[in-house]
Amino acid sequence: MNVFVFDIETIPDTVSGRRIYDLQDLDDDQVAQAMFAMQRAKSGHNFLPHYLHRIVAISLVWRFQDRLKIWSLGETSADEAELIQRFFHGIDEYRPTLVSWNGSGFDLPVLHYRSLLHRITAAGYWQTGEDDPSYRWNNYLNRYHERHTDLMDVLAAYQPRANAPLNAVATLLGLPGKMGMDGGQVWPHFQRGDVKSIRDYCETDVLNTYLVYLHHQHLRGQLTDAAWQQETDLVANTLADSDQPHWQQFLDAWHRT
């Protein structure tokens, strides 16, 4: 198995918002509130367009050979460009299967726009067969290819009306689900300088996604009962060996369910 399960957390891109909406005299919080207000007037909700999201955390579960690693890219002080370059460098180097929950609908489009902004190079990710024929029928960009598996999309049989939130599906399967905060609280936490809590939250989301992926692989016949149990035990043992409080909380919640 060579799998990258990924998730991102974002805040309003106040620099671009200030420039696009001519809000030069406002501070970051005022710009963000103005952006939210304009979005509410337009669509009835606060969710900003993809190109106005700034990435503050990228978390991964990497399952490779006998290795399982769960972490967030870079240090808490790393800037957005570094996080994105690290993400695509890992894809270029290891050519993994990418797994996400709504990655096609949110995470990847945001990564595309932000990569343009920062002039990131991601040749392996954008490969569609011109240089490597094996990518012609299985690449990261095609919705129906497995090199990127968007679990939300796949489980809904590519029907938007059948989409389900990660928290609901994780809870359905007896997993902890969302812990610590939700996406709407990322901006206030960032304003307080609490990037660590954002990263912890992103990591628990990405681990829920990985555990749902294991169920999906069992459903597809790619994991036997015994193999599924072995993979699940590996996750539990990895968390038990960690001294990070959010992993102990995750493990306790998992045991209770």
Long-range contacts (C-beta under 8 A, 24 or more apart in sequence): 1-63, 1-64, 1-65, 2-63, 2-64, 2-65, 2-94, 2-95, 2-96, 2-97, 3-61, 3-62, 3-63, 3-64, 3-96, 3-97, 3-98, 3-99, 3-210, 3-213, 4-60, 4-61, 4-62, 4-90, 4-91, 4-94, 4-96, 4-97, 4-98, 4-99, 5-60, 5-61, 5-62, 5-63, 5-98, 5-99, 5-100, 5-206, 5-209, 5-210, 5-213, 6-58, 6-59, 6-60, 6-87, 6-98, 6-99, 6-100, 6-103, 6-107, 6-206, 7-58, 7-59, 7-100, 7-101, 7-107, 7-202, 7-205, 7-206, 7-209, 8-55, 8-57, 8-58, 8-59, 8-107, 8-110, 8-111, 8-202, 9-55, 9-56, 9-57, 9-59, 9-183, 9-186, 9-198, 9-199, 9-201, 9-202, 10-53, 10-54, 10-55, 10-56, 10-110, 10-186, 11-53, 11-54, 11-56, 11-186, 11-187, 11-190, 12-36, 12-48, 12-52, 12-53, 12-54, 12-187, 13-51, 13-52, 13-53, 13-54, 14-54, 15-54, 16-51, 16-52, 16-117, 17-52, 20-52, 28-191, 29-191, 32-187, 46-184, 50-106, 50-109, 50-110, 50-113, 51-110, 51-113, 53-110, 53-113, 53-114, 54-80, 54-114, 55-80, 55-83, 55-84, 55-110, 55-111, 55-114, 56-80, 56-186, 56-190, 56-195, 56-198, 57-83, 57-195, 57-198, 57-199, 57-202, 58-83, 58-84, 58-86, 58-87, 58-202, 59-199, 59-202, 59-203, 59-205, 59-206, 60-87, 60-90, 60-206, 61-206, 61-207, 61-209, 61-210, 62-90, 62-96, 63-210, 63-231, 64-94, 64-96, 68-234, 68-235, 68-238, 70-203, 70-206, 70-207, 70-238, 70-247, 71-203, 72-199, 72-202, 72-203, 76-195, 76-196, 76-199, 77-195, 80-114, 80-118, 81-118, 81-120, 84-111, 84-114, 84-115, 84-118, 84-120, 85-118, 85-120, 85-121, 87-111, 88-115, 88-120, 88-121, 88-122, 88-124, 88-125, 91-122, 91-124, 91-125, 91-140, 92-122, 92-123, 92-124, 92-125, 93-124, 95-124, 97-146, 97-147, 97-148, 97-149, 98-140, 98-147, 98-148, 98-149, 99-148, 99-149, 99-151, 99-209, 99-210, 99-213, 100-148, 100-149, 100-150, 100-151, 100-152, 100-209, 101-150, 101-151, 101-152, 101-166, 101-205, 101-209, 101-212, 102-150, 102-152, 102-153, 102-163, 102-166, 103-148, 103-150, 104-143, 104-148, 104-150, 104-153, 105-150, 105-152, 105-153, 108-148, 149-213, 149-216, 151-209, 151-212, 151-213, 151-216, 154-216, 155-216, 166-205, 166-208, 166-209, 166-212, 167-208, 169-212, 170-208, 170-211, 170-212, 171-257, 173-211, 173-212, 173-215, 174-254, 174-257, 175-208, 175-211, 175-212, 175-254, 175-257, 176-204, 176-208, 176-250, 176-253, 176-254, 176-257, 177-208, 178-204, 178-205, 178-208, 179-204, 179-246, 179-249, 179-250, 179-253, 180-204, 180-246, 200-244, 200-246, 203-246, 204-246, 204-250, 207-235, 207-250, 210-235, 211-235
